[in-house]
Amino acid sequence: MSHSNSLSRFKRSGNQAERRVIKGESVPVEEKVISLFEPHTDIIVKDKRQVQYGHKINFSSSKHGMTLDAVIESGNPADSPVCYH
């Protein structure tokens, strides 16, 4: 992580805080700084439960439980299953 990128995210986070707290604005999700160290971190909302930050990972497994595939999703896609056998 370069210092210029860190400084840019730090300035954006200060601007975001000013907009939200002082001006009472709603900051669109795509403009929010979620992490200074991992800019690709996503906001993950599960129904009405607590908001989490990170990455959603989907695993595919065999009927014996062996992991066959793993995909790191972008954003907060639905949790609905793709298929069951």
N, C-alpha and C positions, 0 to 999 in steps of 0.2 A: 504494500500500500504506500503510495507516494505521499509526501507531505502536502503537495498542492491539492490532491484529491481529498485528503483528510480535512484540510482547511476549508475547502469548498463545502463539504458535508457539514462541518461544524457551523459555518455561516448560515447554510440552509436550515439547520435545526434551530438556530436562534431566530431566524425569520419566521419559521413555522410556529415557534412558541409565541412570538409576538402576535402573529395573526390569530392564533387560537385563544390565547389567554387575555391579551390586552384589547384586541379588536373584536373578539367574539366571532371570528370567521370560522367556517367549516372548511378545513383543508382537504381537497380531494386526495383519495388514497394514492394515486399515481404521483402526487407531489410530496408525500410524506417521507421524512427521513426516519426510518425505523431503527437502523443501526449505523453507528459511525464506522464500525469495523467491517461489517458485512453488508454492503449496500444492496445486495440482491435478496435480503431477508424479506419474507412475506408475512402479512397479517393473516392469521388463521382463526376463523370464528366457527365455533361448533354450536349450532342452535342458539340457545340463550346462555350457554355456559361461558366460562372465562375465556377471554381472548388470549391466544398464544402467538408467539413470534418464532419464525424459523422456516422450515421447509417441509412440505407434505411429501411423504414417500409411499408409493404403492408397491406392494410385493405380490408376485404371482407364485403360487406353490403347487406342487404335485399333491395327489391324494394322500401321499405318505408324509407330507410336511416339508419336503425338500424345496428350498427357494429356487425358483427357476428364472426369475427376472425381478428387477427392481427399477423403478422409475422415479426420479425426483421431479415432482410436478412444479409448474410455475403458477404462482398465484394461489387461489383458494378454490380449487375445483370441488364439485359435489362429492360426497362420500358414497353415493349410491354404487352398488356393485355392478360390474360390467356383465358378469355371467356366473352362474353356479352350475355345477354338474353333480 
